[in-house]
Amino acid sequence: MPKAGKTYGPRIPAPNYPQIKKDAEAQVLKELGLERPEDAVHVRPEDLIAKAAGILAQADAEVALHLNERDQALAHLWFYEQRLGLARTVGLGNMGYRQALATVMFGNKKHVHELPTGDGEELVQAAEAAGVERVENAEEKLLKTAPVVFAARARRDVAVRFMQEAVFALSEKPYGWKPEKIAEHAGVERNLIYKQRAAARRRRGL
């Protein structure tokens, strides 16, 4: 927590994440060939799931490509420059922000409660002891990568919802496809299909 009398670096303005999210959702609809989400009922589920799986794979690839650079820049700015408002800058809630810091410091997001609580030189020493790298042009790198990761995750979230609907439709009559067949058709792991089918059923109270 910020401490009275402590001098922190200037806050970094946050990108327009609400607009980024809106644009990401519109992009997914376009790639699925839909004008509105409800139009999905008019698309064959085997076609819908193939397109949604492709969007999912692309989004995951973008996150994998940029997430580490984002988190390294984020950690540098918190531990070494001690900037405030970084959660907002990267478009994360407080827990997601702390998990990102824990991933860099400890290699595991579950260690959020082990993050140092000091400030000033204490934070610097803790980061150096943990091997947290200093990042040149960290602010620039954060502002470059954070919106990319945010947009990719937003597209993923939308695609998953359509994927779940398609999995459910293919599992029921008149299709009656087994998860193995759905996974093969979509080009994904079978476990993902089981997971999405379960989520779709829960949403329907089944």
Residue frames as a rotation matrix with the C-alpha (Angstrom) as fourth column:
MET 1
0.571 0.821 0.000 0.00
0.821 -0.571 0.000 0.00
0.000 0.000 -1.000 0.00
PRO 2
0.078 -0.520 0.851 1.20
0.351 -0.784 -0.511 3.57
0.933 0.339 0.121 -0.65
LYS 3
0.077 -0.143 -0.987 2.68
0.997 -0.017 0.080 5.19
-0.028 -0.990 0.142 2.43
ALA 4
0.954 0.300 0.026 2.32
0.298 -0.953 0.057 8.81
0.042 -0.047 -0.998 3.53
GLY 5
0.637 -0.729 -0.250 5.41
-0.436 -0.609 0.663 10.87
-0.635 -0.313 -0.706 2.90
LYS 6
-0.136 -0.667 0.733 6.81
0.386 0.645 0.659 8.41
-0.913 0.372 0.170 0.36
THR 7
-0.014 0.050 -0.999 7.59
-0.750 -0.661 -0.023 9.77
-0.661 0.749 0.047 -3.10
TYR 8
0.109 0.135 0.985 6.39
0.404 0.899 -0.168 7.55
-0.908 0.416 0.044 -5.93
GLY 9
-0.899 -0.411 0.149 6.97
0.266 -0.244 0.933 7.78
-0.347 0.878 0.329 -9.65
PRO 10
-0.544 0.728 -0.416 4.26
-0.764 -0.635 -0.112 9.43
-0.346 0.257 0.902 -11.78
ARG 11
0.050 0.672 0.739 1.23
-0.021 0.740 -0.672 7.38
-0.999 0.018 0.051 -12.68
ILE 12
-0.945 -0.326 0.010 1.12
-0.030 0.119 0.992 5.96
-0.325 0.938 -0.123 -16.19
PRO 13
-0.232 0.919 -0.317 -2.09
-0.896 -0.329 -0.297 6.78
-0.377 0.215 0.901 -18.09
ALA 14
-0.379 0.182 0.907 -4.11
0.079 0.983 -0.164 3.67
-0.922 0.010 -0.387 -18.87
PRO 15
-0.991 0.125 -0.052 -5.11
-0.052 0.002 0.999 2.78
0.125 0.992 0.005 -22.44
ASN 16
-0.314 0.948 0.049 -8.81
-0.948 -0.310 -0.075 2.90
-0.056 -0.070 0.996 -23.24
TYR 17
-0.960 -0.179 0.216 -9.55
-0.194 0.980 -0.048 -0.67
-0.203 -0.088 -0.975 -22.20
PRO 18
-0.112 0.975 0.195 -13.36
-0.004 0.195 -0.981 -0.42
-0.994 -0.110 -0.018 -22.47
GLN 19
0.484 0.250 -0.839 -12.95
-0.774 -0.326 -0.543 0.54
-0.410 0.912 0.036 -26.13
ILE 20
-0.560 -0.748 -0.356 -10.31
-0.826 0.540 0.165 -2.16
0.068 0.386 -0.920 -26.67
LYS 21
-0.746 0.351 0.566 -12.74
0.002 0.851 -0.525 -4.72
-0.666 -0.391 -0.636 -25.27
LYS 22
0.312 0.919 -0.240 -15.58
-0.230 -0.172 -0.958 -3.44
-0.922 0.354 0.157 -27.46
ASP 23
0.223 -0.318 -0.921 -13.38
-0.970 -0.171 -0.175 -3.58
-0.102 0.932 -0.347 -30.56
ALA 24
-0.814 -0.567 0.128 -12.18
-0.564 0.823 0.064 -7.09
-0.142 -0.020 -0.990 -29.67
GLU 25
-0.352 0.780 0.516 -15.75
0.094 0.578 -0.810 -8.35
-0.931 -0.237 -0.277 -29.37
ALA 26
0.554 0.549 -0.626 -16.67
-0.518 -0.361 -0.775 -6.78
-0.652 0.754 0.085 -32.70
GLN 27
-0.233 -0.737 -0.634 -13.65
-0.972 0.171 0.158 -8.40
-0.008 0.654 -0.757 -34.33
VAL 28
-0.844 -0.047 0.534 -14.69
-0.168 0.969 -0.180 -11.85
-0.509 -0.242 -0.826 -33.10
LEU 29
0.166 0.978 0.123 -18.22
0.010 0.123 -0.992 -11.41
-0.986 0.166 0.010 -34.43
LYS 30
0.434 -0.063 -0.899 -16.80
-0.839 -0.390 -0.378 -10.37
-0.327 0.918 -0.222 -37.80
GLU 31
-0.606 -0.759 -0.237 -14.47
-0.796 0.577 0.183 -13.39
-0.002 0.300 -0.954 -37.93
LEU 32
-0.710 0.433 0.555 -17.41
0.118 0.851 -0.512 -15.65
-0.694 -0.298 -0.655 -37.08
GLY 33
-0.885 0.371 0.280 -19.47
0.271 -0.077 0.960 -14.08
0.378 0.925 -0.032 -39.84
LEU 34
-0.065 0.877 -0.476 -22.03
0.995 0.092 0.033 -12.65
0.073 -0.471 -0.879 -37.41
GLU 35
-0.199 0.089 0.976 -23.57
0.156 -0.980 0.121 -9.20
0.968 0.176 0.181 -37.11
ARG 36
0.161 0.312 0.936 -24.96
-0.896 -0.353 0.271 -9.84
0.415 -0.882 0.223 -33.62
PRO 37
-0.750 -0.490 0.444 -24.25
-0.647 0.682 -0.341 -12.56
-0.136 -0.543 -0.829 -31.03
GLU 38
-0.070 0.825 0.561 -27.78
-0.413 0.487 -0.769 -13.94
-0.908 -0.286 0.307 -31.36
ASP 39
0.441 0.194 -0.877 -27.18
-0.897 0.057 -0.438 -14.61
-0.035 0.979 0.199 -35.06
ALA 40
-0.618 -0.780 0.102 -25.10
-0.781 0.623 0.039 -17.63
-0.094 -0.055 -0.994 -34.02
VAL 41
-0.170 0.633 0.755 -28.26
-0.261 0.710 -0.654 -19.74
-0.950 -0.308 0.045 -33.87
HIS 42
0.801 0.513 -0.308 -28.41
-0.388 0.054 -0.920 -19.56
-0.455 0.857 0.242 -37.66
VAL 43
0.082 -0.866 -0.493 -24.88
-0.957 0.070 -0.283 -20.94
0.280 0.494 -0.823 -38.12
ARG 44
0.690 0.103 -0.717 -24.18
-0.076 0.995 0.070 -24.65
0.720 0.006 0.694 -38.29
PRO 45
0.901 -0.295 0.317 -22.47
-0.361 -0.109 0.926 -25.58
-0.239 -0.949 -0.205 -34.99
GLU 46
0.560 -0.742 0.369 -19.74
0.703 0.661 0.261 -27.57
-0.438 0.113 0.892 -36.73
ASP 47
0.255 -0.442 0.860 -18.80
0.664 -0.567 -0.488 -24.41
0.703 0.695 0.149 -38.67
LEU 48
0.763 0.127 0.634 -19.10
-0.275 -0.824 0.496 -22.19
0.585 -0.552 -0.593 -35.61
ILE 49
0.897 -0.423 0.128 -16.84
0.021 0.330 0.944 -24.33
-0.442 -0.844 0.305 -33.44
ALA 50
0.362 -0.799 0.480 -14.14
0.932 0.322 -0.166 -24.54
-0.022 0.508 0.861 -36.10
LYS 51
0.243 -0.231 0.942 -14.01
0.323 -0.897 -0.303 -20.75
0.915 0.378 -0.144 -36.45
ALA 52
0.860 0.130 0.494 -14.19
-0.386 -0.468 0.795 -20.17
0.335 -0.874 -0.353 -32.68
ALA 53
0.793 -0.608 0.046 -11.36
0.455 0.641 0.619 -22.65
-0.406 -0.470 0.784 -32.09
GLY 54
0.188 -0.726 0.661 -9.22
0.875 -0.182 -0.449 -20.80
0.446 0.663 0.601 -34.61
ILE 55
0.435 0.040 0.899 -9.82
-0.156 -0.981 0.119 -17.48
0.887 -0.192 -0.421 -32.85
LEU 56
0.983 -0.031 0.183 -9.04
-0.173 0.198 0.965 -19.13
-0.067 -0.980 0.189 -29.53
ALA 57
0.555 -0.818 0.154 -5.75
0.809 0.573 0.128 -20.53
-0.193 0.054 0.980 -30.79
GLN 58
0.097 -0.502 0.860 -4.68
0.591 -0.666 -0.455 -17.19
0.801 0.552 0.232 -32.26
ALA 59
0.657 0.214 0.723 -5.55
-0.367 -0.747 0.554 -15.33
0.659 -0.629 -0.413 -29.05
ASP 60
0.944 -0.329 0.040 -3.62
0.143 0.513 0.847 -17.82
-0.299 -0.793 0.531 -26.93
ALA 61
0.309 -0.867 0.391 -0.61
0.937 0.207 -0.281 -17.45
0.163 0.453 0.876 -29.23
GLU 62
0.207 -0.187 0.960 -0.67
0.158 -0.962 -0.222 -13.66
0.965 0.198 -0.169 -28.89
VAL 63
0.891 0.130 0.435 -0.90
-0.396 -0.247 0.884 -13.86
0.223 -0.960 -0.169 -25.10
ALA 64
0.777 -0.627 0.053 1.99
0.537 0.705 0.464 -16.34
-0.328 -0.332 0.884 -24.99
LEU 65
0.215 -0.716 0.665 4.08
0.827 -0.229 -0.514 -14.04
0.520 0.660 0.542 -27.19
HIS 66
-0.073 -0.184 0.980 3.59
0.019 -0.983 -0.183 -10.85
0.997 0.005 0.076 -25.19
LEU 67
0.826 0.556 -0.098 2.65
0.112 0.010 0.994 -11.82
0.553 -0.831 -0.054 -21.62
ASN 68
0.410 -0.731 -0.545 6.15
0.911 0.300 0.283 -12.31
-0.043 -0.613 0.789 -20.27
GLU 69
-0.547 -0.610 0.573 7.38
0.661 -0.735 -0.152 -8.99
0.514 0.295 0.806 -21.67
ARG 70
0.186 0.710 0.680 4.35
-0.070 -0.680 0.730 -7.24
0.980 -0.184 -0.077 -20.17
ASP 71
0.906 0.244 -0.345 4.88
0.278 0.271 0.922 -8.80
0.318 -0.931 0.177 -16.76
GLN 72
0.023 -0.970 -0.243 8.63
0.997 0.041 -0.070 -8.13
0.078 -0.240 0.968 -16.75
ALA 73
-0.528 -0.163 0.834 7.98
0.304 -0.953 0.006 -4.45
0.793 0.257 0.552 -17.52
LEU 74
0.512 0.813 0.279 5.24
-0.090 -0.272 0.958 -4.33
0.855 -0.515 -0.067 -14.90
ALA 75
0.717 -0.286 -0.635 7.50
0.687 0.440 0.578 -5.82
0.114 -0.851 0.513 -12.24
HIS 76
-0.389 -0.898 0.203 10.31
0.857 -0.434 -0.279 -3.40
0.339 0.065 0.939 -13.06
LEU 77
-0.310 0.314 0.897 7.98
0.013 -0.942 0.334 -0.42
0.951 0.116 0.288 -12.74
TRP 78
0.774 0.631 0.055 6.65
-0.066 -0.006 0.998 -1.57
0.630 -0.776 0.037 -9.39
PHE 79
0.717 -0.498 -0.487 9.80
0.696 0.470 0.543 -2.85
-0.041 -0.729 0.684 -7.71
TYR 80
-0.237 -0.971 0.037 12.43
0.967 -0.232 0.102 -0.50
-0.090 0.060 0.994 -9.11
GLU 81
-0.756 0.001 0.655 10.53
0.227 -0.938 0.263 2.68
0.614 0.347 0.708 -10.01
GLN 82
-0.701 0.511 -0.497 7.62
0.645 0.157 -0.748 2.13
-0.304 -0.845 -0.440 -7.60
ARG 83
-0.878 0.472 0.078 4.93
-0.311 -0.687 0.657 3.63
0.364 0.553 0.750 -9.83
LEU 84
-0.649 0.729 0.218 1.36
-0.112 0.192 -0.975 3.74
-0.752 -0.658 -0.043 -8.61
GLY 85
0.201 0.898 -0.391 -1.82
-0.639 -0.182 -0.747 2.75
-0.742 0.400 0.537 -10.45
LEU 86
-0.702 -0.600 -0.384 -0.15
-0.672 0.378 0.637 -0.02
-0.236 0.705 -0.668 -12.44
ALA 87
-0.601 0.561 0.570 -3.12
0.382 0.828 -0.412 -2.39
-0.702 -0.030 -0.711 -12.15
ARG 88
0.474 0.805 -0.358 -5.22
0.093 -0.450 -0.888 0.12
-0.876 0.387 -0.288 -14.06
THR 89
-0.009 -0.578 -0.816 -2.43
-0.824 -0.457 0.334 0.68
-0.566 0.676 -0.473 -16.54
VAL 90
-0.913 -0.389 -0.124 -2.43
-0.394 0.763 0.512 -3.00
-0.105 0.517 -0.850 -17.53
GLY 91
-0.208 0.931 -0.300 -6.21
-0.807 0.009 0.591 -3.43
0.553 0.365 0.749 -17.30
LEU 92
-0.432 0.000 -0.902 -6.14
0.297 0.944 -0.142 -5.86
0.852 -0.329 -0.408 -14.37
GLY 93
0.779 0.595 0.201 -7.96
-0.095 -0.205 0.974 -6.12
0.620 -0.777 -0.103 -11.08
ASN 94
0.397 -0.662 0.636 -5.86
-0.914 -0.344 0.213 -5.97
0.078 -0.666 -0.742 -7.92
MET 95
0.512 -0.186 0.838 -5.58
-0.273 0.891 0.364 -9.76
-0.814 -0.415 0.405 -7.64
GLY 96
0.884 -0.173 0.434 -4.62
0.464 0.435 -0.772 -10.23
-0.055 0.884 0.465 -11.29
TYR 97
0.669 -0.652 0.357 -2.02
-0.417 -0.727 -0.546 -7.50
0.615 0.216 -0.758 -10.90
ARG 98
0.306 -0.542 0.783 -0.53
-0.899 0.106 0.425 -9.12
-0.313 -0.834 -0.455 -7.80
GLN 99
0.708 -0.018 0.706 -0.54
0.104 0.991 -0.079 -12.52
-0.699 0.130 0.703 -9.51
ALA 100
0.884 -0.413 0.217 1.46
0.185 -0.116 -0.976 -11.05
0.428 0.903 -0.026 -12.39
LEU 101
0.376 -0.762 0.527 4.04
-0.830 -0.530 -0.175 -9.68
0.413 -0.372 -0.831 -9.94
ALA 102
0.390 -0.180 0.903 4.18
-0.631 0.662 0.404 -13.01
-0.671 -0.728 0.144 -8.10
THR 103
0.939 -0.027 0.342 4.74
0.251 0.734 -0.632 -14.86
-0.234 0.679 0.696 -11.37
VAL 104
0.626 -0.750 0.216 7.79
-0.171 -0.401 -0.900 -12.72
0.761 0.526 -0.379 -12.14
MET 105
0.171 -0.589 0.790 9.17
-0.939 -0.339 -0.049 -12.79
0.297 -0.734 -0.611 -8.60
PHE 106
-0.120 -0.135 0.984 8.50
-0.726 0.688 0.006 -16.41
-0.677 -0.713 -0.180 -7.66
GLY 107
-0.891 -0.215 -0.401 7.67
-0.449 0.560 0.697 -18.14
0.075 0.800 -0.595 -10.93
ASN 108
-0.630 0.732 -0.262 4.15
0.694 0.681 0.234 -18.92
0.349 -0.034 -0.936 -9.71
LYS 109
-0.430 0.526 0.734 1.11
-0.179 -0.846 0.502 -16.67
0.885 0.085 0.458 -9.45
LYS 110
0.455 0.676 -0.580 -0.10
0.397 0.429 0.812 -18.52
0.797 -0.599 -0.073 -6.34
HIS 111
-0.176 -0.645 -0.744 2.58
0.970 0.017 -0.244 -16.85
0.170 -0.764 0.622 -4.20
VAL 112
0.133 0.288 0.948 0.76
0.303 -0.923 0.238 -13.51
0.944 0.255 -0.210 -4.02
HIS 113
0.953 0.304 0.013 0.82
0.072 -0.266 0.961 -13.53
0.295 -0.915 -0.275 -0.22
GLU 114
0.433 -0.871 -0.234 4.61
0.812 0.264 0.520 -13.73
-0.391 -0.415 0.821 -0.29
LEU 115
0.287 -0.301 0.909 5.06
0.610 -0.675 -0.416 -10.46
0.739 0.674 -0.010 -2.16
PRO 116
-0.630 -0.600 -0.493 7.11
0.763 -0.357 -0.539 -7.96
0.148 -0.716 0.682 -0.13
THR 117
0.470 0.881 -0.058 5.14
0.858 -0.440 0.264 -5.27
0.207 -0.174 -0.963 1.67
GLY 118
-0.085 -0.589 -0.804 7.93
0.679 -0.624 0.386 -2.74
-0.729 -0.513 0.453 2.16
ASP 119
0.941 0.288 0.176 8.69
0.322 -0.613 -0.721 0.29
-0.100 0.736 -0.670 0.03
GLY 120
0.706 -0.688 -0.166 11.65
-0.690 -0.722 0.059 2.24
-0.160 0.073 -0.984 -1.26
GLU 121
-0.216 -0.937 -0.275 14.95
-0.946 0.270 -0.178 0.43
0.241 0.222 -0.945 -0.95
GLU 122
-0.346 0.163 0.924 13.24
-0.506 0.797 -0.330 -2.55
-0.790 -0.581 -0.193 0.68
LEU 123
0.728 0.672 0.131 11.37
-0.201 0.393 -0.897 -3.30
-0.655 0.627 0.421 -2.53
VAL 124
0.552 -0.611 -0.567 14.50
-0.783 -0.148 -0.604 -2.86
0.285 0.778 -0.560 -4.61
GLN 125
-0.461 -0.791 0.402 16.49
-0.883 0.455 -0.115 -5.22
-0.092 -0.408 -0.908 -2.39
ALA 126
-0.017 0.552 0.833 13.72
-0.307 0.790 -0.530 -7.83
-0.952 -0.265 0.156 -2.38
ALA 127
0.886 0.378 -0.267 13.47
-0.334 0.125 -0.934 -7.70
-0.320 0.917 0.237 -6.16
GLU 128
0.209 -0.899 -0.386 17.23
-0.907 -0.031 -0.420 -7.96
0.365 0.438 -0.822 -6.63
ALA 129
-0.492 -0.383 0.782 17.40
-0.732 0.668 -0.134 -10.90
-0.471 -0.638 -0.609 -4.22
ALA 130
0.249 0.703 0.666 14.66
-0.081 0.700 -0.709 -12.69
-0.965 0.123 0.231 -6.18
GLY 131
-0.629 -0.600 0.494 16.37
0.439 0.251 0.863 -12.02
-0.641 0.760 0.105 -9.51
VAL 132
0.556 0.828 0.078 13.72
0.598 -0.333 -0.728 -9.68
-0.577 0.451 -0.681 -10.88
GLU 133
-0.287 -0.737 0.612 15.27
0.954 -0.166 0.248 -8.18
-0.081 0.656 0.751 -14.00
ARG 134
-0.176 0.159 -0.971 15.52
0.044 -0.985 -0.169 -4.48
-0.983 -0.073 0.166 -14.63
VAL 135
0.130 0.359 0.924 13.86
0.930 0.280 -0.239 -3.54
-0.345 0.890 -0.297 -17.91
GLU 136
-0.823 -0.449 -0.349 15.04
0.272 -0.850 0.451 -0.71
-0.499 0.276 0.821 -20.10
ASN 137
-0.810 0.572 -0.133 12.22
-0.514 -0.581 0.631 1.50
0.284 0.579 0.764 -21.41
ALA 138
-0.903 0.427 -0.054 9.81
0.400 0.786 -0.472 -0.41
-0.159 -0.448 -0.880 -19.16
GLU 139
-0.304 0.837 -0.455 7.00
-0.108 -0.505 -0.856 2.14
-0.947 -0.211 0.244 -19.42
GLU 140
-0.259 0.146 -0.955 7.10
-0.942 -0.259 0.216 2.08
-0.215 0.955 0.205 -23.22
LYS 141
-0.869 -0.128 -0.479 7.16
-0.281 0.923 0.263 -1.73
0.409 0.363 -0.838 -23.27
LEU 142
-0.772 0.634 -0.030 4.27
0.339 0.372 -0.864 -1.95
-0.537 -0.677 -0.503 -20.82
LEU 143
-0.098 0.770 -0.631 2.11
-0.407 -0.609 -0.680 0.39
-0.908 0.190 0.373 -22.85
LYS 144
-0.414 -0.111 -0.903 2.94
-0.905 0.151 0.397 -1.57
0.092 0.982 -0.163 -25.99
THR 145
-0.862 -0.065 -0.503 2.26
-0.119 0.990 0.075 -5.08
0.494 0.125 -0.861 -24.69
ALA 146
-0.842 0.536 0.059 -0.52
0.022 0.145 -0.989 -4.59
-0.538 -0.832 -0.134 -22.13
PRO 147
-0.071 0.881 -0.467 -3.21
-0.799 -0.330 -0.502 -3.61
-0.597 0.338 0.727 -24.68
VAL 148
-0.325 -0.107 -0.940 -2.20
-0.795 0.569 0.210 -6.53
0.512 0.816 -0.270 -26.92
VAL 149
-0.963 -0.051 -0.265 -2.59
0.095 0.854 -0.512 -9.04
0.252 -0.518 -0.817 -24.09
PHE 150
-0.629 0.774 -0.077 -5.85
-0.208 -0.262 -0.942 -7.43
-0.749 -0.576 0.326 -22.95
ALA 151
-0.050 0.614 -0.787 -7.35
-0.972 -0.212 -0.103 -7.49
-0.230 0.760 0.608 -26.46
ALA 152
-0.569 -0.224 -0.791 -6.28
-0.507 0.853 0.123 -11.10
0.648 0.471 -0.599 -27.05
ARG 153
-0.971 0.213 -0.108 -7.86
0.215 0.586 -0.781 -12.20
-0.103 -0.782 -0.615 -23.80
ALA 154
-0.373 0.877 -0.302 -11.02
-0.524 -0.468 -0.712 -10.28
-0.766 -0.107 0.634 -24.61
ARG 155
-0.120 0.285 -0.951 -11.26
-0.954 0.232 0.190 -12.03
0.275 0.930 0.244 -27.99
ARG 156
-0.840 -0.261 -0.476 -10.63
-0.152 0.955 -0.256 -15.34
0.521 -0.143 -0.842 -26.29
ASP 157
-0.829 0.552 0.089 -13.42
-0.053 0.079 -0.995 -14.77
-0.557 -0.830 -0.036 -23.78
VAL 158
-0.027 0.843 -0.538 -15.92
-0.857 -0.296 -0.421 -14.05
-0.514 0.449 0.730 -26.55
ALA 159
-0.250 -0.132 -0.959 -14.79
-0.803 0.581 0.130 -16.98
0.541 0.803 -0.251 -28.68
VAL 160
-0.989 -0.146 -0.029 -15.08
-0.099 0.792 -0.602 -19.36
0.111 -0.593 -0.798 -25.74
ARG 161
-0.440 0.892 0.100 -18.73
-0.412 -0.102 -0.905 -18.49
-0.798 -0.440 0.413 -25.25
PHE 162
0.271 0.515 -0.813 -19.52
-0.959 0.070 -0.275 -19.31
-0.085 0.854 0.513 -28.88
MET 163
-0.547 -0.560 -0.622 -17.41
-0.585 0.787 -0.195 -22.45
0.599 0.257 -0.758 -28.64
GLN 164
-0.905 0.245 0.347 -19.40
-0.196 0.485 -0.852 -23.61
-0.377 -0.839 -0.392 -25.62
GLU 165
0.048 0.980 -0.194 -22.68
-0.681 -0.110 -0.724 -23.10
-0.730 0.167 0.662 -27.43
ALA 166
0.152 -0.054 -0.987 -21.40
-0.926 0.340 -0.162 -25.04
0.345 0.939 0.001 -30.43
VAL 167
-0.853 -0.497 -0.161 -20.10
-0.390 0.810 -0.439 -27.89
0.348 -0.312 -0.884 -28.27
PHE 168
-0.603 0.697 0.387 -23.45
-0.303 0.250 -0.920 -28.16
-0.738 -0.672 0.060 -26.53
ALA 169
0.295 0.757 -0.584 -25.36
-0.851 -0.069 -0.520 -28.16
-0.434 0.650 0.624 -29.83
LEU 170
-0.100 -0.418 -0.903 -23.09
-0.807 0.565 -0.172 -30.83
0.582 0.712 -0.394 -31.31
SER 171
-0.941 -0.276 0.196 -23.47
-0.335 0.688 -0.644 -32.97
0.043 -0.671 -0.740 -28.18
GLU 172
-0.351 0.903 0.247 -27.26
-0.304 0.139 -0.942 -32.97
-0.885 -0.406 0.226 -28.42
LYS 173
-0.160 0.425 0.891 -29.71
0.819 0.561 -0.120 -34.30
-0.551 0.711 -0.438 -31.00
PRO 174
0.946 0.323 -0.023 -29.75
-0.283 0.791 -0.543 -34.37
-0.157 0.520 0.839 -33.96
TYR 175
0.304 -0.908 -0.287 -25.93
-0.779 -0.064 -0.624 -34.39
0.548 0.414 -0.727 -33.92
GLY 176
0.970 0.112 0.214 -25.07
-0.230 0.706 0.670 -36.48
-0.076 -0.700 0.711 -30.89
TRP 177
0.417 -0.890 -0.186 -21.32
-0.163 0.128 -0.978 -36.10
0.894 0.438 -0.092 -31.42
LYS 178
0.711 -0.326 -0.622 -18.97
0.700 0.414 0.583 -37.51
0.067 -0.850 0.523 -28.80
PRO 179
0.800 -0.440 -0.408 -16.34
-0.169 -0.817 0.551 -35.17
-0.576 -0.372 -0.728 -27.32
GLU 180
-0.120 -0.897 0.426 -13.63
0.315 0.373 0.873 -37.01
-0.942 0.239 0.237 -29.22
LYS 181
-0.002 0.207 0.978 -15.30
0.997 0.076 -0.014 -36.30
-0.077 0.975 -0.206 -32.55
ILE 182
0.932 0.361 0.036 -15.90
0.362 -0.932 -0.001 -32.65
0.033 0.014 -0.999 -31.67
ALA 183
0.512 -0.815 -0.271 -12.27
-0.120 -0.380 0.917 -32.23
-0.851 -0.437 -0.293 -30.60
GLU 184
-0.279 -0.617 0.736 -10.98
0.653 0.440 0.616 -33.81
-0.704 0.653 0.281 -33.79
HIS 185
0.349 0.513 0.784 -13.24
0.925 -0.324 -0.199 -31.61
0.151 0.795 -0.588 -35.92
ALA 186
0.995 0.100 0.012 -12.19
0.094 -0.969 0.230 -28.44
0.035 -0.227 -0.973 -34.10
GLY 187
0.339 -0.941 0.018 -8.52
0.274 0.080 -0.958 -29.38
0.900 0.330 0.285 -33.91
VAL 188
0.070 -0.265 0.962 -8.32
-0.830 -0.550 -0.091 -29.06
0.553 -0.792 -0.258 -30.13
GLU 189
-0.905 -0.416 -0.086 -7.61
-0.273 0.725 -0.632 -31.29
0.325 -0.549 -0.770 -27.16
ARG 190
-0.272 0.837 -0.474 -10.44
0.398 0.547 0.737 -33.52
0.876 0.012 -0.482 -25.98
ASN 191
-0.431 0.061 -0.900 -10.18
0.900 -0.038 -0.434 -32.15
-0.060 -0.997 -0.039 -22.42
LEU 192
-0.972 0.076 -0.221 -11.05
-0.084 -0.996 0.027 -28.69
-0.218 0.045 0.975 -23.70
ILE 193
-0.540 0.819 -0.194 -14.27
-0.276 0.046 0.960 -30.00
0.795 0.572 0.202 -25.20
TYR 194
-0.155 0.447 -0.881 -15.24
0.801 0.579 0.153 -31.71
0.579 -0.682 -0.448 -21.95
LYS 195
-0.695 -0.198 -0.691 -14.58
0.631 -0.628 -0.455 -28.46
-0.344 -0.752 0.562 -20.11
GLN 196
-0.931 0.339 -0.137 -16.61
-0.365 -0.834 0.414 -26.34
0.026 0.435 0.900 -22.52
ARG 197
-0.367 0.830 -0.420 -19.49
0.084 0.479 0.874 -28.81
0.927 0.286 -0.245 -22.58
ALA 198
-0.279 0.206 -0.938 -19.62
0.936 0.275 -0.218 -28.80
0.213 -0.939 -0.270 -18.78
ALA 199
-0.876 -0.090 -0.473 -19.65
0.238 -0.935 -0.262 -24.99
-0.419 -0.342 0.841 -18.71
ALA 200
-0.766 0.633 -0.112 -22.48
-0.416 -0.356 0.837 -24.84
0.490 0.688 0.536 -21.27
ARG 201
-0.206 0.696 -0.688 -24.50
0.473 0.686 0.552 -27.34
0.856 -0.212 -0.471 -19.24
ARG 202
-0.532 -0.048 -0.845 -23.97
0.831 -0.220 -0.511 -25.42
-0.161 -0.974 0.157 -16.00
ARG 203
-0.973 0.148 -0.179 -25.20
-0.176 -0.972 0.152 -22.28
-0.152 0.180 0.972 -17.67
ARG 204
-0.410 0.861 -0.301 -28.39
-0.458 0.091 0.884 -24.12
0.789 0.500 0.357 -18.55
GLY 205
-0.073 0.354 0.932 -28.78
-0.993 0.056 -0.099 -25.56
-0.088 -0.934 0.348 -15.07
LEU 206
0.682 0.319 -0.658 -28.15
-0.482 0.873 -0.076 -29.13
0.550 0.369 0.749 -16.29
